[in-house]
Amino acid sequence: MPSERNMAESPYTARFWHALDDGRLQCDLCPRTCKLKDGQRAFCFVRERKGDRIVLTTYGRSTGFCIDPIEKKPLAHFLPGTSVLSFGTAGCCLGCRFCQNWHISKTREVAMLSDAASPAEIAEAAVRHRCASVAYTYNDPIVFAEYAIDTAWECRERGIRNVAVTSGFIQPEAWAEFFGPMDAANVDLKAFRDDFYREQCLSKPGGLQDVLDTLRFLVHETQVHVELTTLLIPGLNDSDGEIREEAAWIRDELHAEVPVHFTAFHPAFRMMDREPTPPETLRRARRIALDEGLRHVYTGNVTDPDGQVTSCPGCGHRLIERDGYRILAYRLDARGHCPDCGDALFGVFAERVGHHDGHSVPIAVESTLL
């Protein structure tokens, strides 16, 4: 929980850093380990050295709050049909040329952070709007880790679950504290080649391995529900071989039951010269991943009814059918088991499906911080 002293500070003193012998302060949150002199900002732009400390300049500030369907995160096996209160801040630990939320993640304008709320106020808003969870999203919550962590613990106290939508580009030393209060994570596995991470995401060498290590930790050492998303960009990360290699790694190193989402790219930010991803590319990727033994593979950002169905891995019968973000049919029993063969479906399920209508609705969070 944030202390009253630290909440009153402006800006908020960050965690995850240490002093070096040469007088610089090193940020220990993401694998860049930015080393800062007084007044310098890290790559993410929102973590700054001020005197003898590193501060999080966006603590308590947001680009806005919205009630979303959980399917939009995307999460297909976590409390289907429920509402999630979503918010983000600014900045990012990667520099993806194709960023679909670049106006948020790349902004350096404080004016963009026009909404303010304390962790407790966000948790109370989630209760008031009958949300089953809060999602830390839009930009990568790794860069506003302290704000996300404090909010997540406030949510836990009120019976609200927590969802991190993240790149997974985070130092092992921060894994336990960041993911400790999280109940679910959608990790953006951007490609299955390190040169893609270096050239298209501006990561340091080994960026892919950093993300794979985070995924192993999440799946094998925590109770966090994990789903993966890969945005397929024509000519860059959509070859049969790369998709097959990614699917095989997920099967062998994580679990065949981990849900995977292949989603369509649309020209954005510094990649306006690429065509949108053809729907057939996503369908092909889904077939390859299923052939490699993955049990739950979905397509997104396109109209593809078959790519939005959740089937029982035991008998193959359809258990959940969707139209975009809306649930059309739901056949799981109260325990999350198939009513036909009795097999348990991988995921987190409530006694009954939620009834979110699939639309996103911006909201205002009542706050004393402004």
C-alpha positions as CSV (number, residue, x, y, z in Angstrom):
1,M,0.0,0.0,0.0
2,P,1.2,3.6,-0.7
3,S,2.2,5.5,2.5
4,E,0.5,8.8,3.2
5,R,3.9,10.5,3.0
6,N,4.7,9.1,-0.4
7,M,1.2,9.8,-1.8
8,A,1.7,13.4,-0.8
9,E,5.0,13.7,-2.6
10,S,5.0,15.4,-6.0
11,P,6.3,13.7,-7.9
12,Y,6.1,10.2,-6.4
13,T,9.3,8.5,-5.4
14,A,9.8,5.3,-7.4
15,R,10.9,1.9,-6.4
16,F,13.1,-0.4,-8.4
17,W,16.4,1.6,-8.5
18,H,19.8,1.8,-6.9
19,A,22.8,4.1,-6.7
20,L,25.9,3.3,-8.7
21,D,29.5,4.0,-7.6
22,D,29.9,6.7,-10.3
23,G,27.1,8.8,-8.8
24,R,24.4,7.8,-11.3
25,L,21.1,6.1,-10.3
26,Q,20.2,2.9,-12.2
27,C,16.5,2.1,-12.9
28,D,16.0,-1.6,-12.2
29,L,12.5,-2.0,-13.6
30,C,13.0,-3.0,-17.2
31,P,15.9,-4.7,-18.9
32,R,17.2,-1.4,-20.3
33,T,18.5,-0.5,-16.8
34,C,18.8,3.2,-17.7
35,K,21.5,5.0,-15.7
36,L,20.6,8.5,-14.9
37,K,22.3,11.7,-13.9
38,D,20.3,14.4,-12.1
39,G,17.5,15.7,-14.3
40,Q,17.7,12.9,-16.9
41,R,14.7,10.8,-17.8
42,A,14.8,7.1,-18.7
43,F,13.9,5.7,-22.1
44,C,10.2,5.4,-21.1
45,F,10.3,9.2,-20.4
46,V,8.1,8.9,-17.2
47,R,10.8,7.8,-14.8
48,E,13.1,10.7,-13.9
49,R,16.0,11.4,-11.6
50,K,15.5,14.3,-9.2
51,G,18.4,14.8,-6.9
52,D,19.1,11.6,-4.9
53,R,16.0,9.7,-6.1
54,I,14.2,8.4,-9.2
55,V,10.5,9.5,-9.4
56,L,7.5,8.3,-11.3
57,T,6.1,11.4,-12.9
58,T,2.8,9.9,-13.9
59,Y,1.8,8.5,-10.5
60,G,-1.9,9.3,-9.9
61,R,-2.4,10.6,-13.4
62,S,-4.2,8.9,-16.3
63,T,-5.1,9.4,-20.0
64,G,-8.6,8.4,-19.0
65,F,-10.8,5.6,-17.6
66,C,-13.1,3.3,-19.5
67,I,-15.4,0.4,-18.8
68,D,-14.5,-2.3,-21.4
69,P,-15.6,-5.9,-22.0
70,I,-12.9,-8.2,-20.7
71,E,-12.7,-9.8,-24.2
72,K,-11.1,-6.5,-25.4
73,K,-7.9,-7.0,-23.5
74,P,-8.0,-9.6,-25.1
75,L,-8.8,-12.4,-22.6
76,A,-11.0,-15.3,-23.7
77,H,-10.7,-17.5,-20.6
78,F,-10.9,-15.0,-17.8
79,L,-14.4,-14.2,-16.4
80,P,-16.0,-14.1,-19.9
81,G,-18.6,-11.4,-20.5
82,T,-17.6,-9.3,-17.5
83,S,-16.8,-5.6,-17.3
84,V,-13.3,-4.3,-16.6
85,L,-12.3,-0.8,-15.6
86,S,-9.4,0.1,-17.9
87,F,-6.8,2.8,-17.6
88,G,-3.3,3.7,-18.6
89,T,-0.8,6.6,-18.2
90,A,1.9,7.6,-20.6
91,G,5.3,6.2,-21.7
92,C,6.6,2.8,-22.6
93,C,9.7,0.7,-22.1
94,L,9.8,-0.3,-25.8
95,G,9.8,1.8,-28.9
96,C,7.6,-0.2,-31.3
97,R,7.5,1.4,-34.7
98,F,4.0,-0.1,-35.2
99,C,2.5,0.9,-31.8
100,Q,-1.3,0.9,-32.1
101,N,-1.7,3.2,-29.0
102,W,1.2,5.5,-29.9
103,H,-0.7,8.7,-29.0
104,I,-0.8,7.4,-25.4
105,S,2.4,5.4,-25.0
106,K,4.6,7.9,-26.8
107,T,3.2,11.1,-25.5
108,R,5.4,13.5,-23.6
109,E,2.6,16.0,-23.0
110,V,1.5,16.3,-19.4
111,A,-1.8,17.6,-20.8
112,M,-2.6,14.2,-22.0
113,L,-2.7,13.0,-18.4
114,S,-5.9,15.0,-17.7
115,D,-7.5,12.5,-15.3
116,A,-6.3,11.9,-11.8
117,A,-7.2,9.3,-9.2
118,S,-5.6,7.6,-6.3
119,P,-5.4,3.8,-6.1
120,A,-8.2,3.7,-3.6
121,E,-10.4,6.0,-5.7
122,I,-9.9,3.7,-8.8
123,A,-10.8,0.6,-6.7
124,E,-14.0,2.3,-5.4
125,A,-14.9,3.3,-9.0
126,A,-14.6,-0.4,-10.0
127,V,-16.9,-1.4,-7.2
128,R,-19.4,1.4,-8.0
129,H,-19.5,0.4,-11.7
130,R,-19.8,-3.3,-10.9
131,C,-16.6,-4.2,-12.7
132,A,-15.2,-7.7,-12.0
133,S,-11.7,-6.4,-12.6
134,V,-9.4,-3.5,-13.3
135,A,-7.0,-3.6,-16.3
136,Y,-3.7,-1.7,-16.4
137,T,-3.4,-1.2,-20.2
138,Y,-3.2,1.2,-23.1
139,N,0.4,1.9,-22.4
140,D,2.6,-0.8,-20.7
141,P,1.9,-0.8,-17.0
142,I,5.5,-1.8,-16.3
143,V,6.4,1.8,-16.6
144,F,3.8,2.9,-14.1
145,A,4.5,-0.2,-11.9
146,E,4.1,1.5,-8.5
147,Y,0.8,3.1,-9.4
148,A,-0.5,-0.3,-10.8
149,I,0.8,-2.3,-7.8
150,D,-0.8,0.1,-5.3
151,T,-4.1,0.2,-7.2
152,A,-4.1,-3.6,-7.5
153,W,-3.7,-4.1,-3.8
154,E,-6.6,-1.7,-3.1
155,C,-8.7,-3.7,-5.6
156,R,-7.8,-6.9,-3.9
157,E,-9.1,-5.6,-0.6
158,R,-12.5,-4.9,-2.3
159,G,-12.8,-8.3,-4.1
160,I,-11.9,-6.8,-7.5
161,R,-9.4,-8.7,-9.7
162,N,-6.5,-7.3,-11.6
163,V,-5.3,-7.6,-15.2
164,A,-2.0,-6.5,-16.6
165,V,-1.8,-6.0,-20.4
166,T,1.9,-5.9,-20.9
167,S,4.9,-6.5,-23.1
168,G,6.5,-8.7,-20.4
169,F,9.7,-6.6,-20.8
170,I,10.6,-6.4,-17.1
171,Q,13.5,-7.3,-14.9
172,P,13.4,-10.6,-12.9
173,E,14.0,-8.5,-9.7
174,A,10.6,-6.8,-10.3
175,W,8.6,-9.9,-11.3
176,A,7.3,-10.9,-7.8
177,E,6.3,-7.4,-6.7
178,F,4.7,-6.4,-10.0
179,F,2.8,-9.6,-10.7
180,G,2.0,-10.4,-7.0
181,P,-1.4,-8.7,-6.9
182,M,-2.3,-9.5,-10.6
183,D,-4.9,-12.2,-11.4
184,A,-4.5,-12.3,-15.1
185,A,-2.0,-11.1,-17.7
186,N,-2.2,-10.7,-21.5
187,V,1.4,-10.7,-22.6
188,D,2.2,-9.2,-26.0
189,L,4.7,-11.6,-27.6
190,K,5.6,-9.3,-30.5
191,A,7.5,-11.8,-32.6
192,F,9.7,-14.8,-32.2
193,R,12.9,-13.3,-33.4
194,D,15.3,-11.2,-31.4
195,D,16.2,-9.0,-34.5
196,F,12.5,-8.0,-34.7
197,Y,12.6,-6.8,-31.0
198,R,15.9,-4.9,-31.7
199,E,14.9,-3.3,-35.1
200,Q,11.1,-2.9,-34.7
201,C,10.8,-2.4,-30.9
202,L,14.1,-0.8,-30.2
203,S,14.9,-3.2,-27.4
204,K,18.4,-4.1,-26.3
205,P,19.9,-7.3,-27.6
206,G,18.2,-10.3,-25.9
207,G,14.8,-8.5,-25.7
208,L,13.0,-11.6,-26.9
209,Q,14.6,-13.8,-24.2
210,D,13.7,-11.2,-21.5
211,V,10.0,-11.7,-22.5
212,L,10.2,-15.5,-22.7
213,D,11.8,-15.6,-19.3
214,T,8.9,-13.5,-17.9
215,L,6.4,-15.9,-19.5
216,R,8.1,-18.9,-18.0
217,F,7.9,-17.3,-14.6
218,L,4.3,-16.4,-14.9
219,V,3.1,-19.8,-16.1
220,H,5.3,-22.0,-13.9
221,E,5.8,-19.9,-10.7
222,T,2.6,-17.9,-10.2
223,Q,-1.1,-18.4,-10.1
224,V,-1.6,-15.6,-12.7
225,H,-3.9,-16.6,-15.6
226,V,-1.9,-16.0,-18.8
227,E,-2.9,-15.4,-22.4
228,L,-0.6,-14.3,-25.2
229,T,-1.1,-11.9,-28.2
230,T,0.9,-11.6,-31.3
231,L,0.1,-8.8,-33.7
232,L,0.9,-10.2,-37.2
233,I,2.5,-7.6,-39.5
234,P,2.7,-8.5,-43.2
235,G,6.2,-9.4,-44.2
236,L,7.8,-8.9,-40.8
237,N,6.6,-11.6,-38.4
238,D,3.9,-13.6,-40.2
239,S,5.9,-16.4,-41.9
240,D,4.8,-20.0,-41.5
241,G,8.1,-20.9,-40.0
242,E,8.1,-18.2,-37.3
243,I,4.5,-18.9,-36.4
244,R,5.2,-22.6,-36.1
245,E,8.3,-22.0,-34.0
246,E,6.4,-19.7,-31.6
247,A,3.6,-22.2,-31.2
248,A,6.0,-25.1,-30.6
249,W,7.8,-23.0,-27.9
250,I,4.5,-22.2,-26.2
251,R,3.5,-25.8,-26.2
252,D,6.8,-27.1,-24.9
253,E,7.9,-24.3,-22.6
254,L,4.6,-23.1,-21.2
255,H,1.5,-25.3,-21.8
256,A,-0.6,-26.3,-24.7
257,E,-3.7,-24.9,-22.9
258,V,-2.4,-21.3,-22.8
259,P,-4.7,-19.2,-25.0
260,V,-3.0,-17.4,-27.9
261,H,-4.5,-14.5,-29.9
262,F,-3.3,-13.6,-33.4
263,T,-4.4,-10.1,-34.2
264,A,-4.5,-7.9,-37.3
265,F,-2.1,-5.0,-37.7
266,H,-3.4,-1.6,-39.0
267,P,-1.0,1.1,-40.2
268,A,0.0,3.3,-37.3
269,F,2.7,5.5,-35.9
270,R,6.0,5.0,-37.8
271,M,4.7,2.1,-39.9
272,M,2.2,3.7,-42.2
273,D,3.8,2.1,-45.3
274,R,2.5,-1.5,-44.5
275,E,-0.8,-2.9,-45.6
276,P,-3.2,-4.1,-43.0
277,T,-3.0,-7.8,-42.1
278,P,-5.2,-9.9,-44.5
279,P,-7.8,-12.0,-42.6
280,E,-6.4,-15.1,-44.3
281,T,-3.1,-14.5,-42.6
282,L,-4.7,-14.8,-39.2
283,R,-6.7,-17.9,-40.2
284,R,-3.5,-19.5,-41.5
285,A,-1.6,-18.6,-38.3
286,R,-4.4,-20.2,-36.3
287,R,-4.3,-23.4,-38.3
288,I,-0.6,-23.7,-37.9
289,A,-0.8,-23.1,-34.1
290,L,-3.6,-25.7,-33.7
291,D,-1.6,-28.2,-35.9
292,E,1.4,-27.7,-33.5
293,G,-0.9,-28.8,-30.6
294,L,-2.1,-25.5,-29.0
295,R,-5.6,-26.0,-27.7
296,H,-7.0,-22.5,-27.7
297,V,-6.1,-20.2,-30.6
298,Y,-8.0,-17.0,-31.5
299,T,-8.0,-14.3,-34.2
300,G,-8.7,-10.7,-33.5
301,N,-9.3,-7.3,-35.1
302,V,-11.1,-9.1,-38.0
303,T,-14.4,-10.7,-38.6
304,D,-13.8,-14.4,-38.2
305,P,-16.5,-16.4,-36.3
306,D,-14.5,-19.6,-36.2
307,G,-11.5,-17.8,-34.7
308,Q,-13.6,-16.5,-31.8
309,V,-15.0,-19.9,-30.6
310,T,-13.8,-21.6,-27.5
311,S,-14.1,-25.4,-27.8
312,C,-13.7,-28.2,-25.3
313,P,-10.2,-29.7,-25.6
314,G,-11.8,-33.1,-24.6
315,C,-14.8,-33.6,-26.8
316,G,-14.5,-30.7,-29.2
317,H,-17.9,-29.3,-28.6
318,R,-18.4,-25.5,-28.7
319,L,-18.5,-24.0,-25.2
320,I,-18.3,-20.2,-25.8
321,E,-19.3,-18.4,-29.0
322,R,-18.6,-14.7,-29.6
323,D,-19.4,-11.9,-32.0
324,G,-16.5,-9.5,-31.5
325,Y,-16.6,-8.7,-27.8
326,R,-20.1,-10.0,-27.2
327,I,-20.9,-13.5,-25.8
328,L,-23.4,-15.2,-28.0
329,A,-23.5,-18.7,-26.4
330,Y,-22.0,-20.0,-23.1
331,R,-22.3,-23.6,-22.1
332,L,-19.8,-24.0,-19.2
333,D,-21.2,-25.3,-15.9
334,A,-20.7,-23.4,-12.7
335,R,-17.3,-25.0,-12.2
336,G,-16.0,-24.1,-15.6
337,H,-16.4,-27.7,-16.9
338,C,-17.8,-28.9,-20.3
339,P,-21.4,-30.1,-19.7
340,D,-20.9,-32.9,-22.3
341,C,-17.8,-34.6,-21.3
342,G,-17.0,-33.1,-17.9
343,D,-13.5,-31.8,-18.8
344,A,-12.4,-28.6,-17.1
345,L,-11.7,-25.7,-19.4
346,F,-8.4,-23.9,-18.7
347,G,-9.0,-20.5,-17.3
348,V,-10.8,-18.5,-14.6
349,F,-14.6,-18.7,-14.7
350,A,-17.4,-17.4,-12.5
351,E,-20.6,-19.2,-11.6
352,R,-22.4,-17.5,-14.5
353,V,-21.3,-15.6,-17.5
354,G,-21.2,-11.8,-17.4
355,H,-23.5,-9.6,-19.4
356,H,-21.4,-6.9,-20.8
357,D,-22.8,-5.7,-24.1
358,G,-19.4,-5.5,-25.9
359,H,-19.2,-1.7,-26.0
360,S,-16.6,0.5,-24.3
361,V,-17.9,3.4,-22.2
362,P,-15.6,6.2,-20.9
363,I,-16.2,7.2,-17.3
364,A,-15.1,9.8,-14.8
365,V,-13.5,8.7,-11.6
366,E,-14.3,11.0,-8.7
367,S,-11.1,12.2,-7.2
368,T,-9.6,14.6,-4.6
369,L,-6.3,14.7,-6.4
370,L,-7.2,17.5,-8.9
